[in-house]
């Protein structure tokens, strides 16, 4: 049905009225006309869900009963009530967006093969996608050959990257022409979440005669960054995103909403990064998984939109679905600062006030009811980092030295490296650029100002620049073997760093702009100098990476940095200058140049930073950058693409390949099947991330994926990354569980190998899975808590599906990954409360039969028969409820 007929059949059509009687063609659903006292008590984030349900109520996808469930949130929030949500738009980040477009192309083929009209496969929701350069920051030997261990100027980097990713870009160019409602932002424009904040966000839509709130889902878990601007959105898997693009609402359990009250003001030396790491640790302890967090209180007014966006960005790290800051006057000021026009600002403000969604944080009468309330006094926040292996493990900067040394001694784990006492002060000398240096445990070898979390925030970026300026003036420097980089989230950052005069100082310390993208935060830091790697290997050292990112899981940042700390951009520079994390900045100098120089001597205050920001971060910058964003990349403009509605697959392509997901598709729905006599492919522990399951970084030369690419005539310098090859299922299947830090209990050691149980051989995970599949043997995975945490990576479900994995049995799941598994038909089984693999005596050497009834529902209990394999026979150990 068309939008108009849907409106006519909407039972809430009587709520429709003009926002401005001088513009009768511009209407909105006035929720205040419900005259329901429950509305005023709803959290602002729930009001957003309610508006969407009212506007889209058609009696089919969205029913009147759904509207009533949301309006009655105070009672239904604890009843596991499912409601539909129709986001206004979808945003795709390149690494997850390319597979979505591949799936759409394959869907069109499948529909055509079944005799249907392939053009019916089209996005209904507005979709923005941003191709990115995968590894501008010297990810591979191509750039290394040109200039070993040095950074190339941006144009050179981008030319190299464009050449190696041309197939992907041509495919996306085809997609932008073949599909309606799909806009592709050219590569090299920045990080999707920052561009979303500065440019793409509408806050309020004015479309087809209606005003309504901007809302979205995105194929990256840090989509929540936009919550800082008052736009409700969160990350979903690529499969869910594709469903939304095709017009299907998200079915979600109506969430509890945790009110997080901010009060006080931060100290003048505190950064937004310090605040977000403090909030992350606190909310992790509170327990907010699957819930909304909504910020309120007078302390919110102390935070800029960039500060709020930083806090909202790390929402996945504290486990919430959304981290919402309702729109207030500071939000409108930000929209003006970033170049939005006056007419838009006017209707945004008037509409949100008309539906009681405009917030005054100083007015306690506006405070809604929350499920629970927790609070933070901003004056208590201290400078901090997080690590060495998880973003929630906050460490005060004053405690970094003692904490790291405690980690060296502690048992292997999230806070331990189990280094023998006699080796904790080991030191290895090496020669680099004709000079002698030495490394020890805690030595910094990577220092990266990167990631959407921080590079979108002018205060911390200018803070880093001012710190660099003072450091250079004090005669300080960074050792040349430390891999330093600066990869902003948009061109605006480069603009104001240059205009304020701090770029040259960053450059002198080695922090030159290498490109615009995720870079080190997603594992694309590139190789370290050979002498550094040899020294780390020789001494078995716990070398350190320091980055302004949001994830620091083992094996994600770099295979040679076993410890990785998240920090603000100024602290990244500080630790780079110090050369180690084994330093107490309060009592030890950061350097000695004639006299001792302490960090406090060169650290800029908030007042200094704000003065520079007011002068140099101006609307004209944003307008100049974004007015030409879709035209500025000449190489993108010059790309040619077919206008055919069906994609012509190139059998020689190693980037884009028709996936097998729709092979054999029939019009009739297949009945569910039980899983019989399955082997365990991997027996895993807690906090197995999507980086462990489907890494995005480099393709190791001896891996199954490398062997496949070599068979296609490629040389190692052309392998690129797993992230760049997500349009090719043959590469991605071989890259599944290829993380070198994966700990498999079947072997009791880290690596991308497993035990092929029938033969008792140790094989690459892919090779073992291939043998099982050739024998027609189904597979399952055993896991602990938080299986699938981290990035919302649909290949972490698609890859296991292609390996023949039928189910995962875990203690708990990350929300998005569980949804992705369901989307691929891999059953996410969860132990009953109190049960674990260890408590049930499961080793992973058994065989498993999962009994799936013809009629099944979420959260139902099923039986699992566990038996010991002996000559292919099952010795029944009884039914294990699950």
N, C-alpha and C positions, 0 to 999 in steps of 0.2 A: 504494500500500500504506500501511497505517497504521503509525505509529511502532513499535507493539509487534511487528508481523510483521517489520518491518525489523530490529529487534533480534534476534528469534529466528533470522533467517537470517544474521546477522552472524557471520563466521568468528572474530571476536574476542570473542564473547559470554562465553567463559570468563574474561575479564579483569574482568567485572562483579562488584562486591562492595559491601556497604554501607560508607559512610564512617564511620558510627557504628552499632555493633551494637544500640544502644538504639533506633535508627530504621531498621529493616531495609527500609523502603519508600523510603529515600533512598540511591541507589546511584551509582556512578561507574565509569568504565573505569580500572582501576589499571594504568597503563603500566609500573610497576616490575615487574609480574608477567611482563612480556615476558622479564625476566632477560637482557637483551641489553646487553652493555657499550657498544655504540654509542650507546645512549640518553643515558648520562651525559656523553658528549662533544658532544652536539648543542647548538648555541646555543638559548637559551630560546625565541626566536621560532620556531625550527624545531620545537621540541617542541609548540608550539601548533598548527602545521600537522599534525603527526603525530597529535595527539589527535583533531582534527577528522576526519582520514581514518579512524582506527580506529573512532570512534563511528559514522560514516556509511557504513562499508564495506557495500555491498549487492551487490557483484559486477556492478553495472551502471553506475551513475554513478561510484562509487568502488570500485576493485578492490583485491584483495590485493596485486597488483603495485605499485599506487600507494603503499601503506603501506610496502612494502619499499624503494621508491625514496627515500622520505623518510627512513626509518631509515638508509639507506645514503648519507646526504647528503654525507659527506666525499668520496665518489667521484663521486656523480651531480651535484654542484653545478656542475661545469664541462662537463657533457655535454648541456646544453639539454634536460633531461628535463622533460616537462610533467606536472604533477600537478593533481588537482582540489582545490578548497578550498571548503567549505561554511561561510560566515560564519554566526554565530548570529543576526545581525540586520542591518537596513539602516537608514541614517539619511538623510533627504532634507532638504536646505536648500531654502527656498521657491522661489528663482529656478530651481532645477533640479528641484525636486519637483513643481511645478505641471505642467510638461510631461510628467512621468512619469504623473501621474494622468490627464492628457488622453490620453496614449497608451493607458492601461488602458481608459479609457472607449471609445476608438475600437476597441480590440481586441475589446471586448465586442460592439460593433456588427458588426464583421467576422465574429466567430464566429456571431452570430445570423443574419447574411446567408447564411452557409454552411450553415445548418440545425443548428448546434450549440447547446449550452447556455451562454449568456453568463456564468452565474455560476461557470463553471469558471475564468474569469479572476479570480483572487484572489491576493493575497500569501500565500505559504506561510511565508516568513521574517517575523518580527516587524519591523514598519516604523514608525519615528517620523518625523513631518514637522513642521517648524516654519515656518508662514507668518511673514513679516517685513514690517514697513513698509518700503517701498522707498526712501523719500526723506524721512524725517522731518526731516532736516537741511536744510530749505529748498531743495529741489531745483528748484522751478519757480516761475513767476510767480504762482500762486495765493497762496502764502504771502507772496511778495514784495509783492503788492498790499496784503495785510493789514498788513504791518509790514516795510517795505523794509530789507533787509540786517541785520535784527535777528532774534534767535531767539525762537521762541514757547515758552511753557511746554509741558511734555510733553503734558498732556491736550489742549490745543488742537492741537498737532501730530498727535497720534494720531487725534483726531476728523477732521481734514482728510484724513489718510491713509486712514482707514477708509472714508470716503465715496468717495474716488477709486478704491479697490481693492476695493470691495464685491463686484463681480462675481466676482473671483478668490476671495474668501473664501467666498462662497456656494457656489461650485463645490467648494472644498475641504471645506466642511461636508457637501455631498452625498457626496463621496468617503469621508469618515469614516463615513458611514452605509451606503454601498453596498458597501464592501469590508471583508472580515474582516482581522484582524491589522494594521490600520492605525490608528495613533493620531496625531491632529493636536494639536500644542501651540499654543494660541491665539496670535495675533500680539501683538507688544509684549512678549514674554517674554524676549527676549535673542537673542544670537548662538548658533546651533545648536551650535557646538563647545564653547562655555563651558557651556551648559546640559547638554550631553552629559557633560562632565567632572563637573559639580557635582550632577547629578540623574539623568540617564538611564543612565549606566554601571552595569552590574551587577558587573563584574569576574569574578564567577563566577555562572553561571545556576543556579537551582534550579527546574527545570521538568519536569513530567510524570514525577517520580520520579527524575530524574537531576541530578547536579552536573556542570557542564562549563564551560570557560573562556568568558568573554564575548569575542566577536570581531565585527567588522562591516566593511562597506564603506559608503561614503557618497558622495553626489553632489557633493562639493566636495573639492578636492585637499587642503585642510587638515584633513580627517578624521583625519589622522595625529596631531593634537594629543592624541588619547586614548591614544596609545602611551606618553605620559608617566605614565599611571596603570597601565601594565602590561596594557592591553587592546590586542590586535593588531588593527589596522585601517588602511585606507588609502582614498584617493579613487579612484573609478571614474567612467566616463561614465554618463550617465543610462540608456543602452541596456543596459549591463552590469548596472546596478543593477536594472533591470526584470527581467532574466533571473534574477538572484539572488532577487528577491522572488517569482518564480514557481517557485522550488525548484531552479533549475539551478545547479550549482557553477561557480565561476570556474575556468577552465583557465589555469594559470600556469606559467611556466618556474620550476623550483625555483631559488630565488635564491642567489647568493653572499651571505655575511653578513660585513660588515666590523665587526670589533670596534673600538670607539672608547673607549680607556682615558682616564679623567679622573683626574687627581691634583692635589694641592695644594688651596689654598683661595683664593677670589677676594679681591682688595683690598676694604677696607671701603667704597670709593666706587663699586664696580662694580655694575652691574645685570644682571639676567638677559638683557636685550636686548643688552648688550655681549657677553655670552657667546655668544648664539645667532648674532649677526652674525659673530663670529670663527669659530665652528664652520662656519657656512655657507660662508664664503670658503675655509676649509681643505678641507672635504669636496668643494667644487666643484673644487678643484685636484687632489685625490686621484682623483676620478672614481668616483662611486657610482651612476650612472644604472642603474635596473633592479635594484638590490641592496637588501638589508636592511642597516641600520646598527643595531648593538646596543651599548648603552653599558654599561661596567663599570668597575671600579676604585674605589679609596677616595674619589676626588673626587666620585663620584655622591652619597655620603651628605651632602655639603656643600650639595646642591641640594634645595630644597623640591619638592613635586609641581608647584606652579605654575611653578617654574623649569624643571623637566623638560618640562612640557607646552609651554612657550614654545619650547624647543629642538625638540621633536617637531613642533610646529605648522609650523615652517619647513622641514620635510623636503622638500617639493616644490621649494623654492628651492635646495637643494643636490643635488636630483635623485634621491634615493633613493626606493624604494617605501614603506619604513617606517623609523621611527627609534625603536627599542624600548627601554624601560626596564622590565625585569622587576619584578614586585611585591616590595617589601620592607616592613620595619616602618614606614617613613615613609609608604608608600602606605596602610597600614591606619590610621595616625594621621590622614591626610587624609580618609579615608572617615568616620572618627569626627567630625572637625571639620566636615564638610559634612552631618552629620545622619543618616548611615546607622545603622541600629539594631544593637544588640549581637549579636543572633542572626546577622545577616548577616555581621558582622565575624568571628564565630567560625567559621562554615562556610567563608568565603573563606580564612581562614588555614589551617584544618585541611586543606581540599581541596588547596590549592596545595602545601602541605608533603608531602601524601601522594603527589603525582605529581612531586615534585622540581622545582616551578616557582616556589618561594618563594626569593628571593635574599638573601644576606648579602654585601653589596658589599665588606666587609672580609676575607672568607674567599676567598683565592686558590684554595683547593681546589675551589671551585665554578666557577671560570672554565672555560668550555667551549672547544672548538677553534673558531677562526674562519678564514675564508678569508685575511684579512690583518688586521693590527692597526696602528692609528694612535693617537696619543695627544695630549692637550692638557694642559698644566700651567695650571690655572686662575689661578695667581698671575701669569701673564704677560699676562692679558687687560687691555686698556686701554679707556677710554671711546671709543665709536665710533658712527658712522652708516654708512649704505650708500646709494650713489647716484652720480651724479644720475639714472640711468635703469634700473639693475638692482639687485636685492637682494643679489647676490653681490659687488658692488663696494664692499667695506668701506673706510672712511676713518676713521683715528683722529681724534678731535675736535681734537687738537692740530694736525692737518694740514689741517683742513677749509678754512681760508682759502686756503692755497697750492694745495690740490688743486682747489678751485673755480676759482681764477684760471687754473690750468693748463688746465682744461676749457674755459674761455672761448676760449683761444688754440688749442686742439687742433682737428684736422680733425673735421668732422661725424661722429659715431659715438656709441658707448655712453659714451665719456668725452670727448666733444668737442662744441662748439657753433659753432666756426669764426667767431668774432666778430672783425671787423677791428680792428687795433691801435688806431686812432683812436677806436673806439667802445666800448672795454672799460671806460672810466670814465664812460660816458654817464649823465646824470642828468635825470630829467623831473619837473617840479613839477606838482602838481595840488591842487585844493581839495576838501576833504571835511569835512562838518559844520562849515562856516564856519571851517576852519583850513587853513593851507598845509602841505603835506607834499611829500616827493619820493621817487621810486623810482629804483633803479639795478639793474644786474645783481646777482643774489643777494639782492635784497630778499625778505623773507618776506611772502607775501600769504595763505597758508593755513597754519594750525597746528591739527592735529587729533589729539586723543587718541581713538583708534578701534581697531577690529579685534580679533578673537579672540586674536591673537598675544600682546597685552600686557594687554588689559583684564581678562583672567581671572586676572592675577597680582597679589595684594594688595600685594606688596612694591613693585612699580613704581608702582602706582596710589597707594598711600599715600606713596611717595617723591615723586610729583608733587604731592600735596596738601601735604606738609611743605615742599617747595621753594616752592610758592605762598605758604604762610604766611610764610616767611622773606622772600620777595620783597616782599610787601605791607608787612611790618614795616620793611623797608629803604626803603620809599617808591617801589618800582619799579612799572611798569605796562606794558601792551601797547597799542600804537597802535590806535586804534579802527577803522581800515580793514582790519586783518588779520582774516580770517575764522577765528575760533576756535570750537572745538566739543569737547564731551565726549560720546561715545556708548559707554557701557559695554556689556559682553557679557551682563550679567544684572542684575536688580534688587538682588542681594546687594551689588554694588559700591556702588550709591547708599547702601545701608543703612550699610555700614561707613565710607564717606566722611563721611556725616552724623554718625554716632555718634562718630567720632574728632575731629570739630570742624574738619576741613579743607575741607569743601565750600564754606563761605562764602568762603574765600580763593581757591579755584578760580574761583568765580563772579565775584569782584571783578576777576580777570584776564581775564574773558570766557569761561572754560571752564565753561559751565553745561551740564547734561545736556539734550541735545536729543532723546533717544530711545535705544532699545536696538536696535542693528543694525550692519551692516557700514559703512554711511555712506560716509565719505570714502575708505576703503580700496578700495571697489568703484566709486568714481567718482561717488558721490552727495553731493558737497560742496555743490552748489547754485551759483548764479551769484555772481560777485564784484561789488562796487559798480561802477557804470558809470564813475565817474572813475578807478578803479584800472585797469579794462580799457582805457580810453582812453589812460592813461599808458603801460601796457605796450605797447600797439599803436603808439603814437606813437614810442616809443624803441626798438621791436623788442627789448624787454628779455627777458633770461632770468630771469624771476621764479621764485620758489621756493615749493614746498610742503614742509612738514615734518610727518610723520605717524608715529604709532606702529603702522604697518601692516606688511604683509608683501610688498606688491607696489608697485613704483613705475615700471612700464613707461611709455614715452611715450604720452601721450594718455589714460592710465587715470585719474589723479587729477583733472585739470582741464585743459581745452584751453589755458588761459592760463598754466599753470605748466610751463615746459619742463624745469626741474630739480626733482626731487622726492627727498627724502631720508627714509629710514626711520630712526627713532630711538626711544629709550626715552621714555615719557611725561614724565619730568623734563626730558629734553633738548628735547622739543617745547616745553615752557614756556620753557626757557632761550632757545631761538632766537626764540621769539615775542617775548620781552622785548627781546632784542637787535635784532630787526627785520631781521636779515640773517644769511647764513651766511658772509659775508666778515669773520669775527672770529676771533681766536685767544684763547680764553677763558683761556689760561694767562698771557698778557701784557697783554691788553686788558680794561678793565672792561666788565661787562655793562650798567652804568648809572652815572650820576653824580647823587647826591642829597646835595649838600653835600660829599660826599667820594666817592671812587671805590669802587664796589661790584663785587667780582669774583665770578664764579660759585662759586668755592671758599668764599666767605664765607656762601653761602646753601644750599649743597648738603648734604642730610642723609646721615648715615652709615648703613651697614647695621644697626648696633646701634640707632640711633634708630628706624629703620623697623621692625625686628623687635620692639622693645618695644611700639610702637603696635599692630602686627599681633597680638601675643599677647593684648593687652587687648581689642581690638575685633572681631577676626574670629573669631566664636564659632559653635558649632553651632546655637544658637537662631535666628540670622539666616537660615541656610540652610533650617531647618525652616519658619520662618514664611513665607519667600518661596515655597518649593516645595510646601508643603502646599496652597496655594491657586492654584497656577500654571494649572491647567486650568479654574478657575472664576472667576478674578478679572476677566477681560475681559468686562464686561457686554454690550458691543455684539456680541461674538462669540457669547455665550450667547443673545442675542435673535435671531440670524440663523435664518431658516427655510430648510429644504432639503427637496427631494423625497426620498421613500424608494424611488423607482423604481430598479430595478437597471440600467436603461439610461438614460443621460443624455439629457435633452431639450435639444438644441443650440439656442441662440437665434441666428438668422441676423443679427440686428442687433448682436450683441456684438462689441466690438473687443478684448476680453481673452481670451475662450475660444471656440475655433473647432475644429471637427472637422478633424484633419489629413489630408492626402491619402496618408499613408504606406501605408495598407491598402486604398486604392482598387484594385479589380481583382484583389484577392487570390484565389488559387485553391488548391485542395487539393494540386495537383501542383507540385513544385519546378521552377522555371524553370532552364534550362541557362545557364551563363555565356556571355557574349558578348564578343568582341573589341571594342576601341574603334577606330573607323575615321575617319581624316582629322579629328582633333580640333583645334580652335583653342585657343590659350592665352588664358585670360581675364585672368590676372595673372602677371607675372614678379616674384617676390619674393626678398628676401635672407635673411639669417640672423635667428634669434630672432623670427620672426613669431609673436606670441602669440595665444591665443584671444580676447584683448581686441581685437586687430587684426581678427580674423576675424568675431567676433560681439560687439560692444561691449554693455555692460550699462547705460551711462549715458544721458544725455539724448538725445532725438530732435531733431536739428537741423531748423530750420523749413523749410529748402529741400531736404530729403532726400526720396528716394522714399517712405520710411515716412511722413513728414509729409504728403506729397501724398495718400497712401492714407487716412490718418486724416482729413484735411480733406474728402476725398470722402465720408466717412461722417458728416459734419456736426460734427466736433470742432474746437474752437478750440485754438490752441497751448498755452494754459494747461492743457488737458486731455490733452495728449499723454502725460504721465508718462514713464517710462523704457523702454528696450528690455528691461531685466530684468523689469519688471512685466508685460510683454506677451508673455512666452515661451509663453503658452498660445494664441497666435494666429500661425499659420504665415505669414499674409499680411504681417504686420508684420515678422516675423523674417527672412523671405526678403529683404525690402527693406532690412533692416538689416545684412545680411551684407556684410562688408568695408566698413562705413560709418565706420570710424575715420579721423579727419582726419590722423593721424600715419602712416598706411599708405604705405610707399614702394614704388611700382610702377615697375619698370625700363622698362616699355613707354612711360612718360611721363617718367621720371627726375625725379619730384617727388612730394611728399607729398600725400595727399588720397584721397578715396573715389571716384576716377574711373579709367577705363581707356580703352584704345584699342580701338574696334571695328574689327578688322582688315579685314574686307571693304569697309567704307566709309571707313576711315581717319578716323572721327569720334571725338572725345573725349566719352565719356558717363559718367553715373553707372554704377557697377559693375552694379547691378541692371538698369538699362535696357539696357546692352550684353548682359547674359546673356539678357534677354528676347528681344532681337532674334535672337540665335543660336538660341534654342529655337524661335522661330517659324519659322525656316528649317530646323529639324531638324538643327542642327549640334552635335555633342558638344564638350565643353570639358574642358580640364585646367588645372592650376596648376603652375607651376615655382617651386621654393623652395630655400632653402639649408639650413643646419644648424638643428636644434632647432625644426622647424616644429610649431606647436601647443603651445608651452610656455605655462605659466601655469595659469589656472583650468581645472578639469575641466568643460568647458562643452559639453554635447552639441549645442547649437545651432550650435557651430562646425563640426559635421559635417552636421547636418540642413540648415542654411542652404545650404552649397555643394551638397548633393544637390538641393535645390529649384531652384538656379540652373542645373542641368544639368551640373554638374561630375562627370565619370566617374572621374577619377584625379588624384592629386597626385604629382609627381615631385620628391623632395627628397633632401638629403644625409643627414638624420636626422630623427627624430620624437620628440616627447614621448610617453611610454608611453600615457597615458590617451587622448590625442587620436588616436593611431594606432588604438586599439581602437574609438573612436567612429566613425572613418572606415570601418573594417571593418563595424561594425554597420549602417551606412547603405549599404553596397555601393559606397562610394567607395574605389577601390583605392589603398593607400599604397605607391607604388613608391619604391625607394631606389636611388640610383646605386651602381654597384660602387665598391669602395674606391679612392680617388684620383681618381675622376671628379667633375666638377662641371659646371654649365651653362657656365661660362666656359671650362673646359679642353676641353669638347667643341664650343665655338663656338656654343652655342645662344643665340639672342636673344629667343625667345618669339614671333617672327613666322613661325615654321614651322608646319606641320601634322603631327600625330603619329598614328601607328597603333600601338596596343598589342595584341600578339598574345596572347590568353588561351587556353590549351589547355583542352580539355574536362575534363581531370583536372589540378587544380592544388593545390599545397601551400604553406604558409608558407615564405618564404625561398628559393623556387625562382627561377631566372633566367629572365626572359622577354625576348623581342625587341621593340624599339621601332623602327619605321621612321619616319625623320624626313625630311620633304620641304618644299620651298619652295612656298608658295601662289602660283599664277599663273593667273588666270582660273579658279579653282576646281580646277585640276589639281595633282597631286602629282608633284614631281620627286624621284625616289627618291635618298636619300643613303646608302642601305645600312642595315644593321641595327645598332642600338645595344643591346648587352646591358644588362639592368637586373635 
